[in-house]
Amino acid sequence: MNKRLSICMIMIIFILGGCSSVLDSVLMSSSPDAVLKKAVEAHAEVDAVEVTFTEDLGDYTDTGLMKIDFKNEESHIKFNEDDIAVFIDKDDLLVEYIDGEVESWGRSSIFIDLENKVKHHQNPLKFFKQIDGEIFGKFDMEKEKGKYLLTYNGTKEDKELLGKALAYFELTGTDDFDEMLEYFDIEVKSLDLTLIIDSSTYLIEKIDQKLDYVFYDEDEETKTTITNEYKKYDNVGEIEKLVATIENDEGLNNDDKREETGDVADLTDKEIKQYEKEASAYLEALIEATVFQNVEGFIKKAPDSMSDDEKKSEAELQRDFFKEMYVQNTKDNMVGTGVSDDEVEELTDAFLEAIATTKYEVVGAKLESPDNIVVTISVQGIDDTDIYAKTEDEIYDVVMEGKVEEEELISKNMEILSNNYRKVDSLLDAVEVDVDVTRDDGQYLVMLQDQFLIGGFVQ
């Protein structure tokens, strides 16, 4: 138990805290932040897309075409340089070689890497938001010919964080980078990121990324350029399926497949179902302790693999740590503004009251590997964007009417925001969110609570 709790202390990141002056944004009729939030909403409704990609990663270049059907969990990817095609569904990965032969690679590491990249394209902006909760406000924007052109304009520190996360994604195929968890020994030299978004649909047309970095123990700089163009939303046609022509253990996947999937293959169906059930129970318990601040709820829903003492101890820890992280992040974001501890506590309590009105249910779980289970939850969250918009309008009116002195503006902003959180009386439509639950020696933990918080309970 102590091992899990100590890991949780290190790994839990909560980006929600923070309230700042909104006077600059209230005067703008259309801001990068607003456009990008609408884009996230638009992409949440996407069932299929075609992606043309060019990836120059220094040592090699990949170009090709992805046709992705998110609804039916099927994808077809053509890699031009290697002259191979790949078909992925929820159970298998099939590779068609240059000679036309097709081989199954099953749930190997390459399956997981490509599956992660496919999922990334459904809503790529969520990846940026996951790394930096405030990133949508760090773009410059122009509008021309029915398109929004957004250029990333973060600080040097912002680019260092985002650049590391992008490099991590390029090198590992996973988007779960967290600077607090991963010591990633690179220095970001430069980062350019440009988005083109259709102004009528808010769907992404193109993402251009140029990233240069160097590993600390090397002198040579790695220069990368990645371009993804998105077309044919919800109109990709039928996905071309592949059928294996090579018998198991007779193709290129022979030895590697046994090494990479042996642990999963050794699990019985009963064990897989048990791990999925326990991971789901742990996630439900965690949500009860954090979002709903409910110790008894954690104890009731926690998996039977935890003892009664473990359940009570972790429930109290998760409840208290969740609240303290919001308090601390808010204070960090308000440094130099003169905000008082009482005002931060008031905002924290109001926020917790608001998210306690949310609703959720577990809708599925899928074992990816013996130590990782993806649990899917359906969430009706609060509309944080609307809450902040109302706060902006109200603070603007107060300023225009001359009802508050400049030195009182921050306190007034905190007061209005707190009141608006307490007034929450409706929830957004349900969205499905995938959460990675780690299994370690029979114990469970969620390394990134933001996976269910941002875009789930708080939108």
C-alpha positions in Angstrom: 0.0 0.0 0.0 2.8 2.4 0.9 4.3 1.8 -2.5 1.1 2.8 -4.3 0.6 5.9 -2.1 4.1 7.1 -2.6 3.9 6.7 -6.3 0.6 8.6 -6.4 2.1 11.5 -4.5 4.7 11.8 -7.2 2.5 11.1 -10.2 -0.8 13.0 -9.7 -0.9 16.2 -11.7 -3.9 18.5 -11.5 -3.9 21.5 -13.9 -7.3 22.9 -13.1 -6.4 25.4 -10.4 -6.2 28.9 -11.4 -8.0 32.2 -11.8 -6.6 35.3 -13.3 -7.7 38.6 -14.5 -9.9 38.3 -17.6 -10.1 41.9 -18.7 -7.9 41.4 -21.8 -10.0 38.6 -23.2 -13.5 40.1 -22.6 -12.8 42.7 -25.2 -12.2 40.1 -27.9 -15.2 38.8 -29.9 -13.2 35.7 -31.1 -10.1 34.5 -29.4 -7.7 31.6 -30.1 -8.8 30.1 -26.8 -12.5 30.1 -27.9 -11.7 28.8 -31.4 -9.6 25.9 -30.1 -12.2 24.9 -27.5 -14.8 24.8 -30.3 -12.4 22.7 -32.3 -12.1 20.2 -29.5 -15.9 20.0 -29.3 -16.2 19.5 -33.1 -13.6 16.7 -33.1 -15.4 14.9 -30.3 -18.2 14.3 -32.9 -15.9 13.0 -35.6 -16.5 9.3 -36.6 -13.9 9.1 -39.4 -11.1 11.0 -41.1 -8.4 10.7 -43.7 -4.9 11.9 -42.7 -2.1 12.5 -45.1 1.2 12.5 -43.1 4.8 13.5 -43.7 7.2 12.8 -40.9 10.9 13.8 -41.3 12.5 12.6 -38.0 16.1 13.3 -39.0 17.3 9.7 -39.5 14.4 8.7 -41.7 11.3 10.0 -43.3 7.8 8.5 -43.4 5.0 9.6 -45.7 1.7 8.0 -46.2 -2.1 8.0 -45.8 -4.3 6.9 -42.9 -8.0 6.1 -43.3 -9.5 6.0 -39.8 -13.0 4.8 -38.8 -13.2 5.7 -35.1 -16.8 4.5 -34.8 -16.0 0.9 -35.9 -12.4 0.9 -34.6 -10.8 0.2 -38.0 -7.9 1.8 -39.7 -5.9 1.4 -42.9 -2.4 2.9 -43.1 -0.2 3.1 -46.2 3.5 3.7 -45.6 5.1 4.9 -48.8 8.8 4.5 -48.0 8.5 1.0 -46.7 5.9 0.1 -49.3 3.7 -1.7 -46.8 0.1 -1.3 -45.7 -1.3 -1.9 -42.2 -4.9 -2.7 -41.2 -5.8 -2.3 -37.5 -9.0 -3.3 -35.7 -9.7 -3.6 -32.0 -8.2 -7.1 -31.8 -5.4 -7.4 -34.4 -2.8 -5.7 -36.6 -2.2 -7.1 -40.1 0.8 -6.0 -42.3 0.8 -6.3 -46.1 4.4 -6.6 -47.4 5.7 -5.5 -50.8 5.2 -9.0 -52.2 1.5 -9.0 -51.3 1.8 -11.4 -48.4 -0.2 -10.5 -45.2 0.9 -11.3 -41.7 -0.8 -10.9 -38.3 1.2 -9.1 -35.6 -1.5 -9.4 -33.0 -1.3 -7.2 -29.9 2.4 -6.6 -30.2 4.2 -3.4 -29.2 3.8 -2.1 -32.8 0.0 -2.6 -32.5 -0.1 -0.5 -29.3 2.2 2.2 -30.8 0.1 2.6 -34.0 -3.2 2.3 -32.1 -2.1 5.2 -29.9 -1.2 7.3 -33.0 -4.6 6.5 -34.6 -6.4 7.6 -31.4 -4.3 10.8 -31.3 -5.8 11.9 -34.7 -9.4 11.8 -33.5 -8.8 14.9 -31.3 -5.2 16.0 -31.5 -5.8 19.3 -29.6 -6.6 17.2 -26.5 -3.0 16.1 -26.4 -1.8 19.7 -26.3 -4.3 20.5 -23.6 -3.2 17.5 -21.6 0.4 18.7 -21.6 -0.4 22.4 -20.8 -3.9 23.2 -19.4 -3.5 26.8 -20.5 -2.1 26.2 -24.0 -5.2 27.4 -25.9 -4.4 30.9 -24.7 -0.9 30.8 -26.0 -1.6 31.0 -29.8 -1.7 34.0 -32.1 -4.5 33.9 -34.6 -5.4 35.3 -38.0 -8.5 34.7 -40.0 -8.4 34.6 -43.8 -10.5 32.9 -46.6 -12.7 30.9 -44.2 -9.8 29.6 -42.1 -8.2 30.3 -38.8 -4.4 30.3 -38.8 -3.1 29.7 -35.3 0.6 30.0 -34.4 2.0 28.8 -31.1 3.6 31.6 -29.1 4.4 30.1 -25.8 7.3 31.2 -23.6 10.7 29.5 -23.7 9.6 27.4 -20.7 6.3 26.5 -22.4 8.1 25.4 -25.5 10.5 23.3 -23.5 7.6 21.4 -21.9 5.6 21.0 -25.0 8.7 20.1 -27.1 9.7 17.3 -24.7 6.2 15.9 -24.8 6.1 16.0 -28.6 9.5 14.3 -28.8 8.4 11.7 -26.4 5.4 11.0 -28.5 7.5 10.8 -31.7 10.0 8.3 -30.0 7.6 6.1 -28.0 4.3 6.4 -29.8 2.5 7.2 -26.5 1.0 10.5 -25.5 1.2 10.0 -21.7 4.3 12.1 -21.2 4.4 14.1 -17.9 7.4 16.1 -16.9 6.7 15.2 -13.3 6.9 11.5 -14.1 9.4 11.2 -16.9 13.0 12.4 -16.7 13.4 13.0 -20.4 17.0 14.1 -21.0 16.7 16.4 -24.0 17.0 20.1 -24.5 14.5 21.7 -26.8 16.3 24.1 -29.2 13.3 25.3 -31.1 9.6 24.6 -31.6 7.2 25.9 -34.3 3.6 24.8 -34.3 0.9 26.0 -36.7 -2.7 25.0 -37.0 -5.2 25.6 -39.8 -8.8 25.2 -38.8 -11.9 25.6 -40.9 -13.9 28.6 -39.6 -17.3 27.1 -40.4 -16.8 23.6 -39.0 -14.0 24.2 -36.5 -12.3 21.0 -37.9 -8.6 20.9 -38.3 -7.3 21.0 -41.8 -3.6 20.9 -41.2 -1.0 20.8 -38.4 2.6 21.8 -39.1 5.2 21.0 -36.4 9.0 21.8 -36.5 10.9 20.6 -33.5 14.7 20.6 -32.9 16.2 19.1 -29.8 19.4 17.5 -28.5 20.0 14.8 -26.0 22.1 16.0 -23.1 24.8 13.3 -23.7 25.1 14.0 -27.4 26.3 16.9 -29.5 24.3 16.3 -32.7 21.0 18.1 -32.9 17.9 16.2 -34.0 15.7 18.2 -36.4 12.2 17.0 -37.1 9.3 18.2 -39.3 5.9 16.7 -39.1 2.9 17.7 -41.2 -0.6 16.1 -40.9 -3.4 17.1 -43.3 -7.0 16.2 -42.3 -9.6 15.6 -45.0 -12.8 13.7 -45.8 -14.2 14.0 -42.3 -16.9 11.3 -41.8 -16.6 10.5 -45.5 -13.6 8.1 -45.9 -15.6 5.3 -47.5 -15.1 1.7 -46.6 -11.9 0.8 -44.9 -9.8 -1.7 -46.9 -9.5 -4.9 -44.7 -6.6 -7.3 -44.9 -6.6 -11.1 -44.4 -3.6 -13.0 -43.2 -1.9 -15.2 -45.8 1.1 -16.2 -43.7 0.7 -18.8 -41.0 1.6 -17.9 -37.4 5.3 -18.4 -36.6 6.3 -18.4 -40.3 6.7 -14.7 -41.0 8.9 -11.8 -39.8 6.9 -11.6 -36.6 8.0 -15.1 -35.3 10.4 -14.5 -32.4 9.4 -10.9 -31.7 5.8 -11.7 -31.3 6.4 -14.4 -28.7 8.7 -11.9 -26.8 6.3 -9.0 -27.0 3.0 -10.7 -26.3 4.1 -13.6 -24.2 2.9 -12.1 -20.9 -0.6 -11.3 -22.4 -0.8 -14.7 -24.0 0.0 -16.4 -20.7 -3.1 -14.8 -19.1 -6.3 -16.8 -19.0 -9.6 -15.2 -20.0 -10.6 -15.4 -16.4 -7.5 -13.4 -15.3 -8.1 -10.8 -18.1 -11.7 -10.2 -17.0 -10.5 -10.0 -13.3 -7.9 -7.4 -14.1 -10.4 -5.4 -16.1 -13.0 -5.6 -13.4 -10.5 -4.6 -10.6 -9.2 -1.7 -12.7 -12.7 -0.4 -13.3 -13.5 -0.7 -9.6 -10.3 1.2 -8.7 -11.1 4.0 -11.1 -14.6 4.4 -9.8 -13.3 4.5 -6.2 -10.7 7.1 -7.2 -13.4 9.3 -8.8 -15.5 9.0 -5.7 -12.6 10.2 -3.5 -11.4 13.0 -5.7 -14.2 14.5 -7.8 -16.9 13.8 -5.1 -14.7 14.0 -2.0 -16.4 10.9 -0.8 -14.3 8.6 1.4 -17.1 6.1 1.9 -17.7 6.0 -1.8 -14.1 5.0 -2.3 -14.3 2.3 0.3 -17.5 0.9 -1.2 -16.3 0.8 -4.8 -12.6 -0.2 -4.3 -11.6 -3.6 -5.6 -11.5 -6.5 -3.2 -7.8 -6.9 -3.8 -7.4 -3.9 -1.3 -7.7 -4.5 2.4 -10.1 -2.5 4.5 -7.2 -0.5 6.0 -5.8 0.2 2.6 -9.2 1.4 1.3 -9.7 3.8 4.2 -6.1 5.1 4.1 -6.0 5.8 0.4 -9.5 7.2 0.3 -8.6 9.9 2.8 -5.3 10.6 1.1 -6.8 10.9 -2.4 -9.6 13.2 -1.1 -7.2 15.5 0.7 -4.5 15.6 -1.9 -7.0 16.4 -4.7 -8.3 19.4 -2.8 -4.8 20.6 -1.8 -3.5 20.4 -5.4 -6.3 22.7 -6.5 -5.5 25.1 -3.7 -1.8 25.1 -4.4 -2.2 25.4 -8.2 -4.5 28.3 -7.8 -2.1 30.0 -5.5 0.8 29.4 -7.9 -1.2 30.9 -10.8 -2.1 34.0 -8.6 1.3 34.8 -7.3 1.8 38.5 -7.1 -1.9 39.4 -7.3 -2.5 39.8 -3.6 -5.2 37.1 -3.4 -5.8 35.9 0.1 -5.9 32.3 1.4 -9.5 32.8 2.3 -10.4 33.7 -1.3 -8.6 30.7 -2.6 -10.3 28.4 -0.1 -13.7 29.9 -1.1 -13.0 29.3 -4.8 -11.8 25.7 -4.1 -15.0 24.9 -2.1 -17.2 26.4 -4.9 -15.3 24.4 -7.6 -15.7 21.2 -5.6 -19.4 21.8 -5.1 -19.8 22.3 -8.9 -18.0 19.1 -9.9 -19.9 17.2 -7.3 -23.0 17.7 -9.4 -21.5 15.7 -12.3 -22.5 12.2 -13.3 -20.5 9.2 -14.7 -20.5 5.5 -15.3 -18.0 2.9 -16.5 -18.9 1.7 -20.0 -16.0 -0.6 -20.7 -12.5 -1.8 -19.9 -9.8 -3.3 -22.1 -6.5 -5.0 -21.1 -3.7 -3.5 -23.2 -0.9 -5.4 -21.4 -0.6 -7.2 -18.0 0.3 -3.9 -16.4 -2.1 -1.5 -18.2 -5.9 -1.5 -18.5 -7.8 1.2 -20.4 -11.1 1.9 -18.7 -13.7 3.9 -20.6 -16.1 6.1 -18.6 -19.1 8.1 -19.8 -19.2 11.5 -18.1 -21.6 14.4 -17.9 -19.3 17.2 -16.9 -19.6 20.9 -16.0 -19.1 23.6 -18.7 -16.1 25.3 -17.3 -15.8 27.4 -20.5 -19.3 28.8 -20.0 -18.6 29.5 -16.3 -15.5 31.5 -17.2 -17.3 33.3 -20.1 -20.1 34.4 -17.6 -17.4 35.5 -15.2 -15.8 37.6 -17.9 -19.1 39.2 -18.9 -19.9 40.1 -15.2 -16.4 41.5 -14.4 -16.5 43.5 -17.6 -19.9 45.0 -16.6 -18.5 45.8 -13.1 -15.5 47.6 -14.6 -17.5 49.5 -17.1 -19.9 50.7 -14.4 -17.0 51.8 -12.2 -18.2 49.7 -9.3 -14.8 48.4 -8.3 -11.4 50.0 -7.8 -8.4 48.5 -9.7 -6.8 47.1 -6.5 -10.1 45.3 -5.8 -10.4 43.7 -9.2 -8.8 40.4 -8.5 -10.9 39.9 -5.3 -14.0 40.7 -7.2 -13.1 38.3 -10.0 -12.5 35.5 -7.5 -15.9 36.3 -5.8 -17.8 36.3 -9.1 -16.1 33.1 -10.3 -16.9 31.3 -7.0 -20.5 32.4 -7.2 -20.8 31.1 -10.8 -19.4 27.7 -9.7 -22.1 27.5 -7.0 -24.8 28.4 -9.5 -24.1 25.3 -11.7 -27.4 23.7 -12.3 -27.0 21.8 -15.6 -24.5 19.4 -17.1 -23.1 18.9 -20.6 -24.0 15.9 -22.8 -22.2 12.7 -21.9 -18.7 12.2 -23.5 -16.6 9.0 -23.3 -13.1 9.3 -21.8 -10.4 6.6 -21.8 -8.3 6.4 -18.6 -5.1 4.4 -18.2 -5.1 2.3 -15.1 -1.7 0.8 -14.1 -1.5 -2.6 -12.4 1.6 -3.2 -10.3 2.0 -6.3 -8.1 -1.8 -6.7 -7.8 -2.3 -3.0 -6.9 -3.8 -0.3 -9.1 -3.1 3.4 -9.7 -4.0 6.1 -12.1 -0.9 8.1 -13.0 -2.7 11.0 -14.8 -5.9 12.1 -13.2 -6.2 14.7 -15.8 -7.2 12.0 -18.2 -10.7 12.0 -16.6 -10.8 15.5 -15.2 -9.9 17.7 -18.2 -12.3 17.1 -21.0 -14.4 14.8 -18.8 -15.7 16.2 -15.5 -14.4 19.6 -16.4 -14.8 20.8 -20.0 
